[in-house]
Structures are given as C-alpha cells and as structure tokens.
Amino acid sequence: MKNLELLAPAGSSESLIAALNNGANAVYLGMQGFNARSKAENFNEQNIRQYVKLCHLFNVKVYLTVNTLVKDGEFANLVNLIKTAVEAKVDAFIIQDLGVANVLKKAFPNIVMHASTQMGIHNLEGAKIAKQLGFSRIVLSREATLEDIKKIKNNCDIEIEYFVQGALCVAFSGNCYYSSLCFGESGNRGKCLQPCRLCYTASVNENKLNSGYLISPNDLCLITRLNELISAGVTSFKIEGRMRRPAYVSQAVQSYRRALDNLKLDVNNEIEKLQKVFSRGVFNSGYYLDNSTPKKLINTQFQNHRGVKIGTVIAVSKFKELNKITIKTNNYKISAGDGLKFISDGFESSMGVGNANQIKNNQFEVFSKNNAKVGCEVYLTLDSETEQKLLSTTKKLRVNATFNAKVNKKAELTLEYKGIKATVLSEEIISEAKSAPATFNQIEDSVNRMVETSFELNNLTCNLENVFIPKSVINNLRRIAVEQLENNIISCYEQKMPKVVFDSNFSLKPQLQFDFKNQTYYIVDEKQNYTVPNNCNIVLAPSVFNEFEINKLKQNYNDCNIFVMLPLIARGDDINIINKIISGLNKQTEGLVINNVYGLYYALQGFKVVANYALNVVNSFALELLNNLKVLDVTKSIERDLSSGLNKGLSFRGYPSLMTYTHCPYKTSYGYNDCKNCKFEKGLQYTNERGHSFNIRRTKIANCYFELINDISLDCDNPKMIDLRGNN
C-alpha cells in the first residue's frame, strides 16, 4: 500500500545493506555517541555520508537516533554530530531528550524530528504536546493501545510509528532506572545491563509463589495485526534489532515486506521464519494493543533465543571425546553450520553443528562436547542454509540504456531509471568499420557489465551505423554513465528534502533561566501517619486513583497546598478519569505533579504543574523548554551521573520506582490469566539472586499499573521532592 513505511534497524553497515536488499523503506541507525544502542557497531563521521547516499539511491530514508539524555557539557559535541548528519542529508532525527529537541529546533531550522519511544508518548494529550514542540512523528511507546492510536490519528495531525517486531522492554519506555540506580549503567544513555533478563523469586509475606525469569518478556510479533494497525492510523512499521545479526534484519524485513505488500497473506510461514532467526519462545501478538494483561507476556523459563522446535533426542552415546546425539526431526534437515538447543525439565544445552549424518529419513546424528538427554526437545536456533540465502539476496535498480554510434561522431550512452537520465559522450570520434563492425550483442555485453554496481540492465536500444568501437570505449562510457546516474538519482531525491542548515547565530546558552519557586513538596498516599509541616505542598498519590479517594485525601490536608500526582501511564479510560478529577481542581490553589509529557498538556490549560523526575530532566535546555510551557517547578533526574551537572532543580528523596509495568505481576506470580480471579494483596516482592528484595506497588485507575520499588532510598542534600510513601 502507498504511504506505508517499513522501518528497519541498522546497527551495522551489513545490517543496513540487508535492510536495503530485502525491501525496507527506511532505516534507523546511530552514530558513535548519543544513541541508545552504544554497544552496536554504529556509524561515524567518516562513513555516514556514504551510507546515506546508498540509501537515497534506493529511495530509502535514513533516521538518525539521538535518543539518549544529554548533559549540559555535551551539547557542543552533539551539535557538531548533528551538523555532520545534516550535511550527510539524513532525513530525520529520533529524539528522547526535551532539551535536545529545544536545541535542534533553534540550531537547525526546518530539521525533521521524530519523538522517540523513549519519550513515552502513548495517548492523545502526549501526541498534541509532541506536535506543539515541533515533532512531525511520534514513535509510540509499545504500551499504546489501538483505542489510543485511533484517538491520536483522528485528533492530531502527526505521523504515527509503532514497533511491530522484536524485543520488548518490560518497563515503560524511557522510565527504567534499574540498570542505572543499581549498577551505574543507564538505559537512558544506551548502556542498559538488562537486569530484567535475570532470575527472580516472587513472594507475598515471605510465602514463595514462583521463580524464574519473572520480568523477561517474550518478543513482539504483530505480523498478524497489520490490518488493524493500518486502520488505526499507523503508517510506519518498525522492527527492533540494532544489536541483532544481519540475517535477522534480512528475514524480518523480508517477512514484513511480504505481509505489507499482500495484507491477505497467510503469515504462518513467515512467523516460523521469524522464530528461527530470533525468538524467546511464543511471540507476543500484541496484548498492549488490546489493553489487556495476559500471563503469557512473561516467559519465566527462557530469556534467550529459543528458535523453532524441530524434533526430539532419541539416543545419546559416547563417540571418542564427544557425545553422539541422535535426533528424530519433524521433516527438518540438520546441516553443518546449524545451531541447536536441547531442552528438557530445566535442562538446557546448546551446540553448533560441525558434522551431521543422516542415518535414515528424519533421523540425524550430531556430535558435541555438550551433553543432551534422551527425550530432550530439540530447537533449531540457526538455519545455516537459510541464512546464507538471506544474506545473498541483492537488490538492483533496473535501467534502460540507449547507445548511439555514427561514423565520424562521438559515441553516446544514455542510462535511464524512472525518468532520471545520465548521458555520456566518448572522447574519441568513432570511425567507419573496415572489416568487423560493432554489433548489438557486443554493445549489450559491455553495457550489461554492471555486476559491481547498484544497477542491472533492463532494456538496451542501439542505433548503430557501420562503425568500429573498441571495447574499452564502451566500458568507459558505461562506468562514467553509471556514476552520473547514481549522482543524478541521489540529487533528485535530496532536492525534495526540507532545506536544513545550521543557524550561525545559534548560541549554546539557554535564553531563559528557569524561575524555581524554592518550595518543598511531600508525596503521600492514603496512609494516615505522615508528619508534614503546616501549610506545606502536599502531593496526593493514592493507590486507587478516582475522585472519591482524591477528595478523601484532600480532607486530611485541608490546610495545605494540594497537588495531585498524575500516573506515569494513562491509557484508554484512564484519561477520562484523570480529566474528571482535574476538572474539579481549583487552578488558583491546586495543581498537578506530572510524570510524562502528556501532563504538559494540562500546563497549557492553565494548571499549576510541577514536573517530577520521570520527565528525565538533565540539562538547562530542557528547563528552558519547560519554562516556556509554564511549568512551575521541575524535579531533576534521579540518575546521579546525569543530574550531577544540573545545579538547579528539585532533588528527590525516597524510594524511587525502578520500573513501571503495564502487565500484571500477580498473574505471573500466581499463574492465573483472568482478572476475574484477581489475587491482588499488598506485600508482593521480587527477590533477585543477590538477595535484594523489591516491593511491587500498584496504582489502579481504569487499568492497573505496577511499580518495582528500589530497596535502597535515594538521599540527597536539601531535598525538595520528598516521597513519604516508603518502599511499599
């Protein structure tokens, strides 16, 4: 379909080429610095123009990820990097940090910005704020529902991008602080250590419920949901995987290309292909979209690549220093170079196949130092033959050629692709043939030698007199014409792009300083035993978010200035409840504490708004932007390395949320799947293998949301945002 974009990850040059060859409409990539996949190969100032030109030659857009938080002292380097990317003709920039958005709009007029999924936009109010801030596209958080996507499409003129394939973060986009606060490596800086992929034990009041990979989600696969997403308003379909192999990129792009080109396609075969290149088991087919929280999001048994089940181990014996493993397959061939995994009742072993002997139909012998057990299920984790085919796929631009050669004239070669032409004349005057005149076949043979180029010959028209032409002349004409046609195609593409230049008057100093009120805010919930000063600022954060609970809490602090803390996530009917509560606030005396960009919408409606730490404010340029949006006060980031350079801002004291979930940990812990059987009770804990226990706190609006609370309190000098709720 027209105007639908298949967006592929390019963590390396090999993956970028794989995406081009298999039909991507756009790629997203990072340069060395300021991107959320710092461990990927990425691109640099020396090669970025080369690869952007290659993409533009194939009419493929390039989006540069600038999707990390940036400290004040890093903006000079950031601006220089963006200059390089702008000069390289990158199509758009994917941004997380509000301060980065503020700077780039000033420094590079007409720059095209996409709001990263790390910004956590998931509802109409957030989309409207993104539009106001100058974003042309939002990369919705994975938690966004079909209902909210439709609302955005119908009420906001902004492009919508949505992840359809790949790994899922268990925590809400952009607000995972686990790796940073517990290990010193920030996910908001592209350095996440993925503690979510470790083992945990769930318990309530010291009673063990479950153990395993309790916060490791299955991978996403929405290839069966494309029609629904298109109807809802999604136009860009994004594949996750900048850390994955080029073969994964090839297969994912190939499968989704087929599905988008034929929306009636039976995709079961494509799903199996996708499982081969990477899956952690059963794919998640989109519970977020349906605004539901099934147990199957989390796979407690496996947290790495599992592949496709192909058979069973039927015998194991010794063979010299190795184990000879006999496998009965389900019509699968096992070949040298394949990868296998053996799984049975907690046992797991992997191997790369060196030799595979077929002993009878669907029975193979393989040899490994690793052990396997009779009865083990066998999974194919790498299909070497398929991967070789995937990586050998090449895409060429089919060109038409016209060759003219007349006596005593210069030879002329024209190459044409979709109306774009390159015409080249020979240096030599062509003479009349005395014995062996040039033929069509000779000309075709020389013109067709474009193996090392991006072109292949579609049709050749020859206008020949009785002339003699050396092969070297034709070869030289072809070489120059190919180079010119490449440049002409790229030039035609880039002439249509918005003109983006660096504003020489731009200054790396905020024009406005944030006017802090130097006040302290105390966060409380429905517990009664809080000690607070008289006439202070009270932030109400009930566990059940509705008018009744808010009004009841207000009565407990009727001599204080009241602020209501908006939840980090608000989907579907949540917003209706929030809007009803907000409509009852007195704009003169009451306000809001916000945790997501959607809360800025209410600042523009005239409410007193305080930004909490979940907005990830780490630089003066973000402060300037929030000041322009009439935000009253700002709590700076709780990530110490990021907030250390920001002298201004409220400091947070208390037990912060390491992660916020939209799935239900009680379903995972107890093993049920229906909310009608809800077993919620306070006291649920997850304990990691080091013995650290993390309490889980629930907030219920129309939907339930859960926070994993740090077991160590953040302390700071002169705190201004003080969370009195403790760690439960």
Residue pairs with C-beta under 8 A, 6 or more apart in sequence:
1 230
1 260
1 263
3 235
4 25
4 230
4 235
4 236
4 237
4 260
5 25
5 26
5 61
5 161
5 235
5 236
5 237
6 23
6 24
6 25
6 26
6 237
6 239
6 253
6 256
6 257
6 260
7 24
7 25
7 26
7 27
7 28
7 63
7 161
7 236
7 237
7 238
7 239
8 15
8 19
8 24
8 26
8 27
8 28
8 239
8 249
8 252
8 253
9 15
9 19
9 27
9 28
9 29
9 166
9 239
9 240
9 241
9 242
9 244
9 249
10 16
10 19
10 27
10 28
10 29
10 242
10 249
11 29
11 30
11 37
11 40
11 41
11 42
11 241
11 242
11 243
11 244
12 40
12 41
12 42
12 246
13 41
13 43
13 47
13 51
14 246
15 242
15 244
15 245
15 246
15 249
16 27
16 29
16 51
16 54
16 55
17 54
17 246
18 246
18 247
18 249
18 250
18 253
18 390
18 391
18 393
19 27
19 60
19 249
19 250
19 253
20 27
20 54
20 55
20 58
20 60
20 395
21 250
21 393
21 394
21 395
22 249
22 250
22 253
22 254
22 257
22 390
22 393
22 395
23 253
23 254
23 257
23 395
24 60
24 253
24 257
25 59
25 60
25 61
26 60
26 61
26 62
26 63
26 91
26 236
27 55
27 60
27 61
27 62
27 63
28 62
28 63
28 64
28 65
28 94
28 238
28 242
29 42
29 43
29 51
29 62
29 63
29 64
29 65
29 242
30 36
30 37
30 38
30 40
30 42
30 43
30 64
30 65
30 190
30 242
31 42
31 43
31 44
31 45
31 48
31 64
31 81
31 84
31 85
32 42
32 43
32 44
33 77
33 78
33 81
34 66
34 68
34 70
34 74
34 78
34 81
35 42
35 64
35 65
35 66
35 67
35 68
35 190
36 65
36 67
36 68
36 96
36 116
36 118
36 187
36 188
36 189
36 190
37 65
37 190
37 242
37 243
38 189
38 190
38 191
39 190
39 191
39 243
40 242
40 243
43 51
45 81
45 84
48 84
48 85
48 88
48 90
49 87
49 88
49 89
51 62
52 62
52 88
52 89
52 90
53 89
53 490
54 454
55 61
55 62
56 62
56 89
56 489
56 490
56 493
56 494
57 397
57 454
57 486
57 489
57 490
57 493
58 395
58 397
58 454
59 493
61 91
61 92
62 89
62 90
62 91
63 90
63 91
63 92
63 93
63 94
63 114
64 85
64 90
64 92
64 93
64 94
65 93
65 94
65 116
66 78
66 81
66 82
66 93
66 94
66 95
66 96
66 97
66 100
66 104
67 94
67 95
67 96
67 116
67 118
68 96
68 97
68 118
68 188
68 189
68 190
69 96
69 97
69 186
69 188
69 189
69 616
69 618
69 619
69 637
69 639
69 642
70 78
70 97
70 99
70 100
70 618
70 619
71 618
71 619
71 642
71 645
71 646
72 619
72 620
72 621
72 645
72 646
73 645
75 103
75 508
75 619
75 621
76 508
78 100
78 103
79 103
79 107
79 506
79 508
82 93
82 104
82 107
82 108
82 111
83 502
85 93
86 108
86 111
86 500
86 501
86 502
89 494
89 497
91 112
91 497
92 112
92 113
92 114
92 136
92 137
93 104
93 111
93 112
93 113
93 114
94 114
94 115
94 116
94 139
95 101
95 104
95 113
95 114
95 115
95 116
95 119
95 135
96 116
96 118
96 119
96 174
96 188
96 616
97 616
97 618
97 619
97 622
98 133
98 597
98 615
98 617
98 621
98 622
98 625
98 626
99 617
99 618
99 619
99 620
99 621
99 622
99 623
99 624
99 625
100 621
101 113
101 115
101 133
101 134
101 135
101 625
102 621
102 622
102 624
102 625
103 508
103 621
104 111
104 113
105 111
105 113
105 133
105 134
106 503
106 506
107 502
107 503
107 506
108 500
108 501
108 502
108 503
109 500
109 501
109 503
110 498
110 499
110 500
110 501
111 498
111 500
112 136
112 498
112 500
113 134
113 135
113 136
113 137
114 135
114 136
114 137
114 138
114 139
114 159
114 161
115 121
115 130
115 133
115 135
115 137
115 138
115 139
116 139
116 174
117 139
117 140
117 141
117 142
117 163
117 173
117 174
118 173
118 174
118 188
119 126
119 130
119 138
119 139
119 173
119 174
119 597
120 126
120 141
120 172
120 173
120 174
120 175
120 568
120 596
120 597
121 127
121 129
121 130
121 138
121 139
121 140
121 141
121 144
121 597
121 598
122 140
122 141
122 143
122 144
122 148
122 569
122 570
122 571
122 596
122 598
123 144
123 148
123 151
123 152
123 570
123 571
123 575
123 598
124 148
124 151
124 152
124 155
124 156
124 575
125 570
125 575
125 598
125 599
125 601
125 602
126 138
126 596
126 597
126 598
126 601
127 138
127 152
127 156
127 158
128 155
128 156
128 601
129 597
129 598
129 600
129 601
129 604
130 138
130 158
130 597
131 156
131 157
131 158
132 604
133 625
135 158
136 158
136 159
137 158
137 159
137 160
137 161
137 236
138 152
138 158
138 159
138 160
138 161
139 161
139 162
139 163
139 238
140 149
140 152
140 160
140 161
140 162
141 172
141 173
141 174
142 163
142 168
142 169
142 173
142 220
142 288
143 172
143 173
143 288
143 569
143 571
143 662
144 162
144 288
144 289
144 571
145 288
145 289
145 290
145 291
145 571
145 572
146 228
146 229
146 232
146 289
146 290
146 291
147 291
147 571
147 572
148 571
148 572
149 160
149 162
149 229
149 232
149 233
149 234
150 232
150 233
152 158
152 160
152 233
153 160
153 232
153 233
154 233
159 235
159 236
160 233
160 234
160 235
160 236
161 234
161 235
161 236
161 237
161 238
162 229
162 234
162 236
162 237
162 238
163 220
163 222
163 238
163 239
163 240
164 220
164 221
164 222
164 223
164 225
164 226
164 229
164 237
164 238
164 239
164 256
165 219
165 220
165 221
165 222
165 223
165 238
165 239
165 240
165 241
165 252
165 256
165 274
166 219
166 220
166 239
166 240
166 241
166 244
166 252
167 219
167 220
167 240
167 241
168 217
168 218
168 219
168 220
168 284
168 297
169 176
169 196
169 217
170 196
170 215
170 216
170 217
170 298
170 659
170 661
170 663
171 178
171 196
171 658
171 659
171 660
171 661
171 708
172 568
172 569
172 659
172 660
172 661
172 662
174 188
174 616
175 568
175 595
175 614
175 616
175 657
175 659
175 660
176 187
176 192
176 196
176 658
176 659
177 187
177 638
177 639
177 656
177 657
177 658
177 659
177 710
178 187
178 195
178 196
178 658
178 659
178 708
179 185
179 186
179 187
179 191
179 192
179 193
179 194
179 195
180 186
180 187
180 188
180 189
180 639
180 641
181 638
181 639
181 656
181 658
181 710
181 712
181 714
182 195
182 658
182 692
182 710
183 193
183 195
184 641
185 191
185 192
185 193
186 192
186 639
186 641
186 642
188 616
188 639
188 642
189 641
189 642
195 688
196 215
196 216
196 659
197 213
197 216
197 303
197 304
198 213
198 216
198 303
198 688
198 689
199 211
199 212
199 213
199 214
199 688
199 689
200 211
200 212
200 213
200 214
200 215
200 686
200 687
200 688
200 689
201 208
201 210
201 211
201 214
201 686
201 687
202 208
202 209
202 210
202 211
202 214
202 665
202 668
202 669
202 684
202 685
202 686
203 209
203 684
203 685
203 687
204 669
204 681
204 683
204 684
204 685
205 683
209 669
209 670
210 300
210 668
210 669
210 670
210 671
211 300
212 300
212 301
213 298
213 299
213 300
213 301
213 302
213 303
214 298
214 300
214 665
214 668
214 669
214 686
215 298
215 659
215 661
215 665
215 686
215 708
216 280
216 298
216 299
216 300
216 303
217 280
217 284
217 297
217 298
217 299
217 663
218 279
218 280
218 281
218 282
218 283
218 284
218 296
218 297
218 298
218 299
219 278
219 279
219 280
219 283
219 284
220 240
220 283
220 284
220 286
221 271
221 274
221 279
221 283
221 284
221 285
222 229
222 285
222 286
222 289
223 255
223 256
223 259
223 267
223 270
223 271
223 274
224 267
224 271
224 285
225 285
225 286
225 289
226 237
226 259
226 260
226 263
227 263
228 289
229 237
229 289
230 263
237 256
237 260
239 249
239 252
239 253
239 256
241 248
241 249
241 252
241 278
244 277
244 278
245 277
246 391
247 277
247 387
247 390
247 391
248 277
248 278
250 390
250 391
250 393
251 273
251 274
251 276
251 277
251 386
251 390
252 274
252 277
254 273
254 390
254 393
255 267
255 270
255 273
255 274
258 265
258 270
259 265
259 267
259 270
271 283
272 308
273 386
274 283
275 283
275 307
275 308
276 307
276 308
276 380
276 381
276 382
276 383
276 386
277 387
278 305
279 305
279 306
279 307
280 299
280 302
280 303
280 304
280 305
280 306
281 299
281 301
281 302
281 306
282 296
282 299
284 296
284 297
287 293
287 294
287 296
287 297
287 663
288 662
291 571
291 572
291 703
293 662
293 663
293 664
293 667
293 675
293 704
294 667
294 673
295 664
295 667
295 668
295 671
295 672
295 673
296 673
297 663
298 663
298 668
300 668
305 341
305 381
306 341
306 343
306 379
306 381
307 339
307 341
307 379
307 380
307 381
307 382
308 379
308 380
309 330
309 377
309 378
309 379
309 380
310 327
310 329
310 330
310 332
310 334
310 378
310 379
310 380
311 327
311 328
311 329
311 330
311 332
311 362
311 377
311 378
312 327
312 328
312 375
312 376
312 377
312 378
313 325
313 326
313 327
313 342
313 372
313 373
313 374
313 375
313 376
313 378
314 326
314 327
314 328
314 363
314 374
315 324
315 325
315 326
315 374
316 323
316 324
316 325
316 326
316 371
316 372
316 373
316 374
317 323
317 324
318 324
319 367
321 369
322 367
322 368
322 369
323 367
323 368
323 369
323 370
323 371
323 372
324 365
324 366
324 367
325 342
325 365
325 366
325 367
325 368
325 372
326 359
326 363
326 364
326 365
327 334
327 340
327 363
327 364
327 365
327 366
327 378
328 362
328 363
329 362
329 363
329 364
329 378
330 362
331 362
332 362
332 380
333 358
333 364
334 340
334 353
334 356
334 358
334 364
334 366
334 380
335 353
335 356
335 384
335 385
336 353
336 354
336 355
336 356
336 384
337 352
337 353
337 382
337 384
337 385
338 352
338 353
338 356
338 380
338 382
338 383
338 384
339 350
339 351
339 352
339 353
339 380
339 381
339 382
340 350
340 351
340 352
340 353
340 366
340 378
340 379
340 380
340 381
341 348
341 349
341 350
341 378
341 379
341 381
342 348
342 349
342 350
342 351
342 372
342 373
342 376
342 377
342 378
342 379
343 376
343 377
343 379
344 373
344 375
344 376
344 377
347 373
347 376
349 368
349 370
349 371
349 372
349 376
350 370
350 381
351 366
351 368
351 369
351 370
352 382
353 366
353 384
354 366
354 367
355 366
355 367
356 364
356 365
356 366
357 364
357 365
357 366
358 364
359 365
396 454
396 455
396 456
397 417
397 454
397 455
397 456
397 489
398 417
398 455
398 456
398 457
398 458
399 415
399 416
399 417
399 455
399 456
399 457
399 458
399 485
400 415
400 416
400 417
400 458
400 459
400 460
400 461
401 413
401 414
401 415
401 416
401 447
401 457
401 459
401 460
401 461
402 412
402 413
402 414
402 416
402 460
402 461
402 462
402 463
403 411
403 412
403 413
403 414
403 443
403 447
403 460
403 461
403 462
403 463
403 464
403 474
404 411
404 412
404 413
404 462
404 463
405 411
405 412
405 430
405 438
405 462
405 463
405 464
405 465
405 467
405 469
406 430
406 463
406 465
406 467
407 430
407 431
407 432
407 465
407 466
407 467
408 429
408 430
408 431
408 432
409 429
409 430
410 425
410 426
410 427
410 428
410 429
410 430
411 425
411 426
411 428
411 430
411 467
411 469
411 473
411 474
411 477
412 423
412 424
412 425
412 426
413 423
413 424
413 447
413 474
413 477
413 478
413 481
414 421
414 422
414 423
414 424
414 481
415 421
415 422
415 455
415 481
415 482
415 484
415 485
416 422
416 485
417 455
417 485
417 489
420 485
420 488
420 489
420 492
421 485
421 488
422 481
422 482
422 484
422 485
422 487
422 488
423 481
424 477
424 480
424 481
424 484
426 473
426 476
426 477
428 473
430 467
430 468
430 469
431 467
431 468
432 465
432 466
432 467
432 468
433 466
433 467
433 468
434 468
436 468
437 464
437 466
437 467
437 468
438 464
438 467
438 468
438 469
439 464
440 460
440 462
440 464
442 469
442 471
442 474
443 460
443 462
443 464
443 469
443 474
444 457
444 460
444 462
446 471
446 474
446 475
446 478
447 457
447 460
447 474
447 478
448 456
448 457
448 460
449 475
449 478
450 456
450 457
450 478
450 482
453 482
453 486
454 486
455 482
455 485
510 620
510 621
510 623
510 624
511 624
512 624
512 627
512 628
513 623
513 624
513 627
514 620
514 623
514 624
514 626
514 627
514 634
514 648
514 649
515 627
516 633
516 634
516 648
516 649
516 650
517 632
517 633
518 720
519 537
519 633
519 720
520 536
520 537
520 719
520 720
520 721
520 722
521 537
521 538
521 539
521 563
521 593
521 610
521 633
521 650
521 720
521 721
521 722
522 530
522 532
522 536
522 537
522 538
522 539
522 722
522 724
523 539
523 541
523 565
523 593
523 654
523 721
523 722
523 723
523 724
523 725
524 530
524 532
524 538
524 539
524 540
524 541
524 553
524 557
524 724
524 725
525 540
525 541
525 542
525 543
525 553
525 725
526 542
526 543
526 544
526 549
526 552
526 553
527 725
528 556
530 724
532 538
532 557
532 560
532 724
534 559
534 560
535 559
535 560
535 561
536 560
536 561
537 560
537 561
537 563
538 557
538 560
538 561
538 562
538 563
539 563
539 564
539 565
539 593
539 610
539 721
540 550
540 553
540 554
540 557
540 562
540 563
540 564
540 565
541 565
541 699
541 725
542 549
542 550
542 553
543 697
543 698
543 699
543 700
544 699
544 700
545 567
545 577
545 578
545 581
545 699
545 700
545 701
546 577
546 581
546 701
547 580
547 581
547 584
550 564
550 581
554 562
561 589
561 590
561 591
562 589
562 590
562 591
563 590
563 591
563 592
563 593
563 608
563 610
564 581
564 582
564 585
564 590
564 591
564 592
564 593
565 592
565 593
565 594
565 595
565 612
566 578
566 592
566 593
566 594
566 595
566 596
566 598
566 599
566 602
567 574
567 578
567 595
567 699
567 701
567 705
568 595
568 596
568 614
568 657
568 660
568 705
569 596
569 660
569 662
569 703
569 705
570 578
570 596
570 598
570 701
571 662
571 703
572 702
572 703
573 701
573 702
573 703
574 701
574 702
574 703
576 702
577 701
577 702
578 701
582 592
582 602
582 607
585 591
585 592
585 607
587 606
587 607
587 608
590 608
591 607
591 608
591 609
591 610
591 632
592 599
592 602
592 607
592 608
592 609
592 610
593 609
593 610
593 611
593 612
594 600
594 602
594 603
594 609
594 610
594 611
594 612
594 615
595 612
595 614
595 615
596 614
596 615
597 615
599 609
599 611
600 609
600 626
600 629
600 631
602 609
603 609
603 629
603 630
603 631
604 629
604 630
608 632
609 630
609 631
609 632
610 631
610 632
610 633
610 634
610 635
610 650
611 617
611 626
611 631
611 633
611 634
611 635
612 635
612 652
612 721
613 635
613 636
613 637
613 638
613 652
613 656
613 721
614 657
615 622
615 626
615 634
615 635
616 637
616 642
617 623
617 626
617 634
617 635
617 636
617 637
617 646
617 649
618 636
618 637
618 639
618 642
618 643
618 645
618 646
619 645
619 646
620 646
620 648
623 634
623 646
623 648
623 649
626 634
633 650
633 720
634 649
634 650
635 649
635 650
635 651
635 652
635 720
635 721
636 643
636 646
636 648
636 649
636 650
636 651
636 652
637 643
637 646
638 652
638 656
638 714
643 649
643 651
650 719
650 720
650 721
651 716
651 717
651 718
651 719
651 720
651 721
652 714
652 716
652 719
652 721
652 722
652 723
653 713
653 714
653 715
653 716
653 719
653 721
653 722
653 723
654 713
654 714
654 722
654 723
654 724
654 725
654 726
655 709
655 710
655 711
655 712
655 713
655 714
655 723
655 725
655 726
655 727
656 709
656 710
656 714
656 723
657 697
657 707
657 708
657 709
657 710
658 694
658 707
658 708
658 709
658 710
659 707
659 708
660 705
660 706
660 707
660 708
661 705
661 706
661 707
661 708
662 703
662 705
663 706
664 675
664 704
664 706
665 684
665 686
665 696
665 706
666 678
666 679
666 680
666 684
667 673
669 684
670 679
672 679
680 698
680 704
682 728
683 695
683 728
684 695
684 696
685 693
685 694
685 695
685 696
686 693
686 694
686 696
686 708
687 693
687 694
688 694
692 711
693 711
694 708
694 709
694 710
694 711
695 708
695 709
695 711
695 727
695 728
696 706
696 707
696 708
696 709
697 706
697 707
697 709
697 725
697 728
698 704
698 705
698 706
698 707
699 705
699 706
699 707
709 727
709 728
710 727
711 727
713 727
